Each structure stands twice: as structure tokens, then as C-alpha cells.
Amino acid sequence: MIVNIAAKQQFLKDNDNDDIENVILRHYKEATGKNGGSPEIRSWLRSLTYMAKVLRDEDLPSDAGLAIELHIPQSSKRIDFLLTDRDENQAKKAVLIELNQWSKANATTKDAIVKTALGGGLIETIYPSYQVWSYAALLEGFNEAVYDKSIEIRPCAYLHNYVSDGIIDSAHYEPHINKAPLFLKGQEELSKLRNFLKKHISHGDNKEVLYELSEGKIRPSKALAEALGGLMKAKPEFVLIDNQKAIFESALAAASEASEHAPKVMIIEGEPGTGNTVLAINLLVKLTALKLMSKYVSKNAAPRKVYKSKLVGTIKRSHFSNFFSGSGAFIDTEPNTFDAFIVDEAHRLSEKSGLYGNLGENQIKELIDSAKCSIFFIDEDQRVTLSDIGSKQAIRAFAKAKGAVVEKHVLSSQFRCSGSDGYLAWLDDTLGIRSTANPTLETQEYEFKVFYSPQAMHDAINEKNHGNRARVVAGYCWPWLSKKAPPLLIS
């Protein structure tokens, strides 16, 4: 979606007539169906006035394609300003420009993070050069027109209110500035930006490249899929065994066959240690190889970070991150935008999204509506807060409302506790989770102890850890709040 599309000549004409605000507002309403708030309009007007000054150069072709607010499909990302061109050799080019109205920022020790005044307070946010470079990376990895039609993408950032202060343009951020040049306030900086544009926009294209880019199908490139698959080959822990393989093939078939008119939903039940991680990552890689636009989705960031860390290699982290998403990111997504979602820890899904829990309708509904095939990994026994609304019943209800066919599978192979279903059945019976045929524990294979100190438990496990085969598999995420008794630790 593009809020406004034109050639450079028309853009300058609208600006000269003081009509740019009305033009943008009209196109914004047409593109989104919403009214633009006054702060947003003022922001557009100020930044676009500065861009008009930059573009007033006869060496910049009058018929260069120009887009404002180019929204990248299947994401919430948007590109502020974009110019397109065909050079003397007919090579296709596009320059992405991140427009920013900051006038001051504080450096942080974090990579590509600055602290600036936003929303009434100082908050940490993404460095502008990194931000626009990541958008370029997204287009290069997922826009079919870019990688099939060889559109060269050049990103840059323009902070037209920011005077150089040795902070925003410090050596700490230089690696990102090298990837996406940063231009600041002042005539000299304006001239630098103009020269950068003239280097890449020299002949114009009458919006041809712009249309190709905006209409390009969003799907992972072959190179990206091969890079992701190559990382898997070197990791034997991702080999599928037992019924993981059977469920994997069923999920692939469901995702491949699903369509807008025949959607599918798959529910995969599995206790901890049954191989959810292995199956989820294998599905993500294979679906990507099939050029199906897929995402791994979870409410919590922790599992996404773990999975990404397992696959880090030569693949660009910015490309790779686009395969992973939080569960609240699909409030405004168009129906059936994605081919498949792999939803981990579906039992932890919430009804509402947003920082204050006031956005959207229902995360389960939004996920099912946004994809042709939704694959939910769920263990209802792991719902831990009142806000956890993920259940098989709710998934089935929303699937039925969409008209989706529902499949159910159970991961049964346990890879912890020596693979003993008997131990887990005894534990469930003892803790009152469910009645089982295992009311007692056979102590020949297992030793059960209750500890009152985490250090004592750790020491006992460490003493038995011959051959480095043991691990501590649970920990505390928040303080123990009971004033009457210390926590029990079970080994």
C-alpha cells in the first residue's frame, strides 16, 4: 500500500501550490479508510517540505518515481520516502529515505539503539540508519520484484532538524551509518543528501520501477530459504524422530493445501520435552523452502530469542528476524495475508494486545484470520496467568467461524526423564493434575527429593553429573512472594 505515488515533477508542483497537505490527506484516506490526525499531517508537511528542497535540482530527473508512506505488505513497516530510477544501462534502482524530526538524542551502549524524546518522555528506540537499512533488507529478502527483477536498493536517513553533535553521528553508530548514510540539518548536509540521490537517481523511470516494487509478491527468496536450510544441516538436534516426523508431514500437507477458500487449522498437543522446538523450527525452514510466507509466532520473546540463537550463522540477522513475530502483531492484518503461522505456546495467548492490553479483539481469532493455515502448539496444563486464554476449545471455535478444517495431533515422545511416560504419569497423579495408573514411583530408575534451597538442589545435581549429562531445566522469573513459607524445589 502506498499513501501517495507520483513523479518528482508532480510532487514539487503540489508543494509549490501549498497543496501537499491536502494531497497527502486525500490519498491517506483512500489508502487506509481512516482520517489522518493533525499531528501526523503536520509531521508529513514539515518533512516533505524539506524533501522538496532536496529535490530542487535539475540533475535529478523530473520523471523519477516517488512514493510517500510505502507500507511493506505482511508487516507493520512503512518507508517514509522512496525514489526509483532506471540508469543508462537500464538497471533498476530504488532509494529509501527515513525522514526523522528529532533534534536531540542520547547515546546508549546498546547496538543500534538511541534514547530520545517520544510520546512525552525519553525512551529507547531504533537508530534511524539501522531502521531504514532493515527495511531494505526486508525488501531484498522477501519482495519478489526486488530479487527476481534485480532492483538495487539504497537506504539512507535524513534528520532535517538535527544539528551534528557528535552523539547521533558518533563512531559508536558508524557501522550503521556506513550501511545507510545519515544526513543532518544544514545546507551542507542537504547538499550531501542531494549528491547521494544524484549518484543513484540519474535518468528516471516514469514510476515503472516503483510500480514493480509496490506490486511485488511477498515471499522469501530462494537464497534466503537456502541459507536458512543450510544452517539446519549442521545441527543434529533438529533431526525429527518418532511421531514428530509424521506430524511434520501432516503439517506440511495442511499448509501446502490450504487456501483462502479452504483454510486449515492444526492443533498439536505436546508436553514439555516432546519436541515442540524441533518440530516448529523444521516446519519454519521447510515452509520457507516451499516459498510459503510463514512466521513463527509466540506471545513471549524468550522462545523466539532461543530459536533464533540456534540458527544464527551467515544469514543476516535482520533478514532472519522477519521470520519471527509476537502474537499481538496482527491486529490490522488483512485476512489470509500469510500462507502459514507456526504458533508456539498457544496456551499463553492473550485476548487483547498492546502494552496496556487494550488493542485488538482476540489473538487467537486474529492469527486464524490472518493466515490460510495456522498451526498451534499447545499444552493447556501450562497456562500460568489469568490472561492466558489459549485453549483447544477456543481455537476450534474461531476455526469454525472462519470455515477452516481442523486437524489434531499429539506429540507423545518424551525426551526428558529418560523418556519415561511412567515418571510423568506418576508426577501428574501425585500433584493432582490428573488420575493415572501410576500412583507410585519405581525408585530403581529415579530418585525423587524435595529441597528447601536452590543451592542444595544444584549441588546434588552437580554431584551426580558424571559425563556432563545433567542440566537444571527450571528457574524463577519473579520473586517468591509468600511470607509464610519458603519455596519447595523438586528434583
Secondary structure by P-SEA (a helix, b strand, c coil): cccccccaaaaaaaaaacaaaaaaaaaaaaaccccccaaaaaaaaaaaaaaaaaacccccccccbbbcccccccccccccbbbbbcccccccbbbbbbbbcccbbbbcccccccccccccbbbbbccaaaaaaaaaaaaacccaaaaaabbbbbbbccccccccccccccccaaaaaaabbbbbccaaaaaaaaaaaaacccccccaaaaaaaaaccccccaaaaaaaaaaaaaccccccccaaaaaaaaaaaaaaaccccbbbbbbbbbcccccaaaaaaaaaaaaaaaccccccccccaaaaaaaaaaccccccccccccccccccccccccccccccccccccccccccccccccccccaaaaaaaaccbbbbbccccccccccccccaaaaaaaaaaabbbbbbbbbcccccccccaaaaaaaaaaaccccccccccccccbbbbbbccaaaaaaaaaaaccccccccccccccccccccccccccc
